[in-house]
Amino acid sequence: MSQPNFAYSAPDAPESEGLPLALSVFADRAHVRAEMRGDAELAGFRVAAAGDVASLLDDSIRPLGEVVLVDCPEVDGARLAALARLDMRVAHSGAQLVVSTSLDALDDVFGCLDQSAPQILIAPSRADRVIALGRVLARAPGVRLRELAEEDRLTLLRLSEQVAQLAQRLGGLDGSAPADGGAFSFESPRPAFAARLADGGDRLISPARAALPDAQLVRQIIRQRQARARFFDGELFADPAWDMLLDLTAARAEHIRVSVTSLCIASGVPPTTALRWIGQMTDAGLFQRMEDRSDRRRAFITLSDTAADAMARYFAQVGAAAPQLV
């Protein structure tokens, strides 16, 4: 895959407003910091600050710029404290944060970043980082992408479109139209309580909810889906959104918690891709982030109540055919 090139411009803006976006780079490994800096400059950013991860605890590093790139493959108390501090600063400033880490450190890093809505990359290639910068540019107000490899543009668009379609399908399982409110809105198609007349009275009665499917049944379907990889290329059947929905449905029925690392593995796609899906599914209202009360550095992912209700209704609808689903 060829490395994508990004450039941006602010159309119809005065020359003074067309300056490059300011970006900061923080990494303990000097060669990675230099690589990240070089890629950012090639993408059209202006590097305003650079340093190691511990320097993020120094509030005198101002301003951070509109974008902050961090590489943190290993964690300890000091690094986690630096990330938590950065998370607050980025959230308050409105900057965009891109953090690369390792699968081993993912749960700790994810748990520290609960306010800034970061992009998290797992052992990324240079192309992965540049694609992340392209997503930053796509979000920047008054900025448009001038050049982006067609394959990468389609990948980013497809992710957004597929999540939107999934939210609409789940929202419409009972025949209702999806709730209006944006491409990724996902709200319960039914009110939490329905007013009904009962015995001539006017008591509010909770509408009947479909029960979650048996966890063993869902695990059986997951195993059947995974078995295909023994005979075909796994990417041929990649469907991370549905695989994660199945895993979280089984976990909810089993009353167990699912870490972000475990969910990435269940998705069947590379961790960085899985994290993009988790972010989109959370924005869509399908997933929720749950903090670990015993360890604030950890967080778990669960189905939202409306997504759980939709999955229950789906399995109720397919009924006896469920074991044959793959």
C-alpha positions in Angstrom: 0.0 0.0 0.0 1.5 3.3 -1.0 1.9 5.9 1.7 -0.8 8.5 1.5 0.0 12.2 1.0 -2.1 14.8 2.7 -2.3 18.5 2.1 -4.9 21.0 3.3 -6.1 24.4 2.5 -8.6 26.9 4.0 -10.6 27.9 1.0 -11.5 31.6 0.5 -9.5 32.6 3.6 -7.1 35.5 4.0 -3.5 34.5 3.7 -3.0 35.1 7.4 -5.6 32.5 8.2 -4.0 29.9 5.9 -1.0 29.1 8.2 -0.3 25.5 8.9 -2.0 23.9 11.9 0.4 23.8 15.0 1.3 20.4 16.3 3.2 19.0 19.2 5.1 15.7 19.3 6.0 13.7 22.4 7.8 10.4 22.5 10.5 8.8 24.6 12.2 7.1 21.7 14.2 9.8 19.8 14.0 8.1 16.4 10.2 7.7 16.7 9.9 11.3 17.7 11.9 12.4 14.7 9.9 10.1 12.4 6.6 11.5 13.8 7.8 15.1 13.4 9.0 14.5 9.8 5.6 12.9 8.8 3.7 15.7 10.4 5.7 18.3 8.5 5.2 16.4 5.2 1.5 16.4 5.9 1.6 20.2 6.2 1.6 20.8 10.0 3.9 23.2 11.8 5.7 21.5 14.7 5.4 23.9 17.7 6.8 21.7 20.5 8.5 18.3 20.9 9.8 16.3 23.9 9.5 13.1 25.9 6.3 11.9 27.5 7.3 13.0 31.0 7.6 16.6 29.8 3.9 16.6 29.4 3.7 17.2 33.1 5.3 20.5 32.6 2.5 23.0 32.1 5.0 25.6 30.8 4.9 23.9 27.4 2.4 26.2 25.9 0.7 26.3 23.6 0.4 22.6 22.6 -1.1 23.5 19.3 -4.2 22.3 17.5 -2.9 18.7 17.4 -0.9 16.6 19.8 0.9 13.4 18.8 2.1 11.0 21.5 4.0 7.7 21.4 3.8 5.7 24.6 4.3 2.0 24.1 5.3 1.4 27.7 3.6 2.7 30.8 4.4 3.4 34.4 3.0 5.7 37.1 4.8 8.8 35.7 3.8 8.2 32.1 0.2 7.5 33.1 0.1 10.7 35.2 1.5 12.6 32.2 -1.2 11.2 29.8 -4.0 11.9 32.3 -2.8 15.5 32.6 -2.5 15.8 28.8 -6.0 14.4 28.5 -7.4 17.3 30.6 -5.4 19.9 28.8 -6.5 18.7 25.4 -10.1 18.5 26.4 -10.1 22.0 27.8 -8.2 23.5 24.8 -10.3 21.8 22.1 -7.1 20.3 20.5 -7.1 16.9 18.8 -5.0 14.0 20.3 -3.4 11.1 18.6 -1.8 8.5 20.9 0.2 5.4 19.7 0.8 2.6 22.2 1.2 -1.2 22.4 -1.4 -3.8 22.9 0.1 -4.6 26.3 -0.3 -1.0 27.5 -3.7 -0.4 25.8 -6.0 -0.8 28.7 -4.0 1.5 30.9 -3.6 4.1 28.2 -7.3 3.9 27.3 -8.3 4.3 30.9 -6.3 7.5 31.2 -7.9 9.2 28.2 -11.5 9.6 29.0 -12.1 13.3 28.2 -10.3 14.2 25.0 -11.8 11.7 22.5 -8.4 10.7 21.2 -7.5 8.5 18.3 -5.5 5.6 19.7 -3.2 3.6 17.4 -1.6 0.3 18.2 2.0 -0.2 17.1 1.2 2.0 14.0 3.1 2.1 10.8 4.0 5.5 9.3 1.0 5.1 7.0 -1.3 4.6 10.0 -0.1 7.8 11.6 -0.5 9.8 8.4 -4.1 8.4 8.0 -4.7 9.6 11.6 -3.4 13.0 10.6 -5.8 13.0 7.6 -8.7 12.4 10.0 -7.5 15.3 12.0 -7.5 17.5 8.9 -10.9 16.3 8.0 -12.3 17.5 11.3 -10.5 20.8 11.4 -12.9 23.8 10.9 -12.4 25.7 7.7 -10.0 23.0 6.3 -10.5 20.7 3.4 -8.4 17.8 2.3 -6.8 18.6 -1.1 -5.1 15.3 -1.7 -5.7 11.9 -0.1 -5.1 8.5 -1.7 -8.5 7.3 -3.0 -8.2 4.0 -1.2 -7.7 5.7 2.2 -10.5 8.2 1.5 -12.9 5.3 0.8 -11.7 3.4 3.9 -12.5 6.4 6.2 -15.9 7.1 4.5 -16.9 3.4 4.6 -16.2 3.2 8.3 -18.6 6.1 9.0 -21.2 4.9 6.6 -21.2 1.4 7.9 -21.6 2.4 11.6 -24.5 4.8 10.6 -26.2 2.0 8.7 -25.8 -0.4 11.6 -27.2 2.1 14.1 -30.2 2.6 11.8 -30.8 -1.1 11.4 -30.7 -1.8 15.1 -32.9 1.2 15.8 -35.4 0.0 13.3 -35.8 -3.6 14.4 -39.2 -3.0 15.8 -40.3 -1.3 12.6 -39.8 2.2 13.9 -37.9 4.8 11.9 -34.5 5.7 13.3 -34.4 8.7 15.5 -33.3 11.9 13.8 -30.3 13.7 15.2 -27.2 13.2 13.1 -25.5 10.5 11.1 -24.5 8.5 14.2 -27.4 9.1 16.5 -28.8 6.0 18.1 -31.6 6.4 20.5 -34.2 3.9 21.7 -37.1 3.7 19.2 -39.5 3.2 22.1 -40.0 5.4 25.2 -38.7 4.0 28.5 -42.3 3.8 29.8 -45.6 3.6 28.0 -48.8 5.0 29.4 -51.5 2.3 29.3 -54.9 1.9 30.8 -54.9 -1.0 33.3 -58.1 -2.0 35.0 -59.6 1.3 34.2 -56.8 3.1 35.8 -53.9 5.2 34.3 -50.9 3.5 35.8 -47.6 3.7 33.9 -46.5 0.2 32.9 -43.1 -0.6 31.7 -43.3 -2.1 28.2 -42.2 -5.7 27.9 -38.5 -6.1 27.1 -37.1 -9.1 25.2 -34.7 -11.2 27.2 -31.1 -11.4 26.2 -30.2 -14.5 24.3 -28.5 -17.4 26.2 -24.8 -16.6 26.4 -23.8 -20.1 25.3 -25.8 -19.7 22.1 -24.0 -16.4 21.3 -20.6 -18.0 22.1 -21.5 -20.8 19.7 -22.3 -18.4 17.0 -19.0 -16.6 17.7 -17.1 -19.9 17.4 -18.8 -20.7 14.2 -17.8 -17.3 12.7 -14.2 -17.7 13.9 -14.0 -21.3 12.4 -14.2 -19.8 8.9 -10.7 -18.4 9.3 -9.3 -22.0 9.2 -10.5 -22.3 5.6 -10.5 -18.8 4.2 -8.6 -15.6 4.7 -10.0 -14.0 7.8 -10.2 -10.6 6.2 -12.7 -12.0 3.6 -15.4 -12.1 6.3 -14.2 -9.2 8.5 -17.3 -7.7 10.2 -15.8 -6.1 13.4 -19.0 -4.2 14.3 -21.1 -7.4 14.5 -18.4 -9.5 16.1 -18.0 -6.9 18.9 -21.8 -6.6 19.3 -22.0 -10.4 19.7 -19.1 -10.5 22.2 -20.6 -7.7 24.3 -24.0 -9.4 24.2 -22.6 -12.6 25.5 -20.6 -10.8 28.2 -23.7 -8.9 29.3 -25.7 -12.1 29.6 -22.8 -13.6 31.6 -22.5 -10.5 33.8 -18.8 -10.1 33.0 -16.8 -7.0 32.0 -14.9 -6.6 28.7 -11.7 -4.7 28.5 -10.9 -2.7 25.4 -8.0 -5.0 24.7 -10.3 -8.1 24.8 -12.9 -6.4 22.6 -10.2 -5.5 20.0 -9.2 -9.2 19.9 -12.9 -10.2 19.6 -13.3 -7.9 16.6 -11.1 -10.0 14.4 -9.4 -7.0 12.8 -6.1 -5.2 13.7 -6.2 -3.4 17.0 -5.9 0.1 15.5 -8.9 -0.6 13.1 -10.8 -2.1 16.1 -10.2 1.1 18.1 -11.6 3.2 15.3 -14.7 1.0 15.3 -15.1 1.2 19.0 -14.9 5.0 18.8 -17.5 5.2 16.1 -19.8 2.7 17.9 -19.5 4.7 21.1 -20.3 7.9 19.2 -23.3 6.2 17.7 -24.6 5.3 21.1 -24.1 1.5 20.7 -21.3 1.2 23.1 -20.6 2.8 26.5 -17.4 3.3 28.4 -17.5 2.1 32.0 -14.8 3.2 34.5 -13.3 0.6 36.8 -14.2 1.9 40.3 -11.4 0.0 41.9 -8.8 1.3 39.4 -9.4 4.6 37.7 -6.7 3.8 35.2 -8.8 1.0 33.7 -12.0 1.2 31.7 -14.4 -1.3 30.1 -16.7 -1.3 27.2 -20.3 -2.4 27.4 -23.4 -2.3 25.3 -25.7 0.6 25.8 -29.1 -0.3 27.1 -30.7 0.5 23.8 -28.2 -1.6 21.9 -28.7 -4.5 24.3 -32.5 -4.2 23.9 -32.0 -4.2 20.1 -29.8 -7.3 20.2 -32.4 -9.1 22.4 -35.1 -8.3 20.0 -33.0 -9.4 17.1 -32.4 -12.8 18.6 -36.1 -13.1 19.6 -37.0 -12.4 16.0 -34.6 -15.0 14.4 -35.7 -17.5 17.1 -34.8 -21.1 16.4 -32.7 -20.2 13.4 -30.1 -18.5 15.7 -27.7 -21.5 16.0 -27.4 -21.6 12.2 -26.4 -17.9 12.1 -22.8 -17.2 11.1 
